[in-house]
Amino acid sequence: MRACLITKTDTNPYFVTMKKGAEQEAKKLGVDLKAYAGRYDGDNQSQMDAVESCIADSANGVLITPSDTSAIVPTVEKARKAGVLVIALDTALNPVTAVDGTFATDNFKAGELIGEWVKARLGPEKAKTARIAFLDLSTSQVTVDVERDQGFMKGFGIDIKNPNKYGDETDPRIVGHAVTGGAEDGGRKAMEDLLQKDPTLNVVYTINEPAAAGAYQALKSVGLQKKVLLASIDGGCPGVKNVRDGTLGATSQQYPLKMAQMGIEAIVNYVKTGEKPYNSPGLDFYNTGVQLVTDHPVKGIPSIDAKKGLALCWG
């Protein structure tokens, strides 16, 4: 039995953990696994080439975290026509029906949790006059990027215009959106740009924890690190340690190891029974879970502390 794992990159600890989970499960179930990755987040060409290689190798299944959720679709369709089971991990394709199944975090819920938490931490009056910087992923606005951003807005109480994109909102509390590439350097640069736009900003949302680490460095360099509430998403060990150390207020923790393990199991099950993965009730994907991690819990929002988060973290 043969399977492929195609991640966005092989450097982000999140995808390193995903690869580890897939390799562990493949070994356990006797699956020959080949792993591929883009050279950078957004490298669709490398992912297309990887899918073609998997088709040529007669793989039974492909697990993919798409860099470009729309551009990869024709290649994925080619694989499915060749009899390959294709499952998206972490990030849904556009349309979501372009694959046989999706195992992912409810990214909208992940954003919503930190949005609710930030609003509650500020209190009603401060929330009304908040100045919020959004540090997003990329200009292509892939689904994971949009869902996390829009989820935060909903949680905070910002009116979402088109839920399939960000940047069209008219709420005066939004300072602006800047892209980070999901990296520390990108987070620092994006934070510097938005600080130039409004040095009075007091809330920062980031797409992931490496971007949050860069944002914190930029804030610290101008002495604002204690005046700004910083929240993020991922739940990697470095990010949870930042929650513990007080440099990150809260993060929504997701579980990439579980996604990859379930993906391998689904391929094996498909080969044996012909059954395809099913979705969680009310969703168009299988929700692998998300929990808010913070050492400053607020009433009415379920959370775990950094100590428990460290026991569950990855990377």
Secondary structure, DSSP 4 states (H G I P E B T S, - for coil): -EEEEEES-SSSHHHHHHHHHHHHHHHHHT-EEEEEE-SSTT-HHHHHHHHHHHHHTT-SEEEE--SSTTTTHHHHHHHHHTT-EEEEESS--SSGGGSSEEEE--HHHHHHHHHHHHHHHH-HHHHHT--EEEEES-TT--HHHHHHHHHHHHHHTPPPS-TT-SS----TTEEEEEE-TTSHHHHHHHHHHHHHH-TT--EEEESSHHHHHHHHHHHHHTT-TTTSEEEEEE-BHHHHHHHHHTSSSEEEE--HHHHHHHHHHHHHHHHHH-PPP-PPTTSSSEE---EEE-SS--TTS--B-HHHHHHH-B-
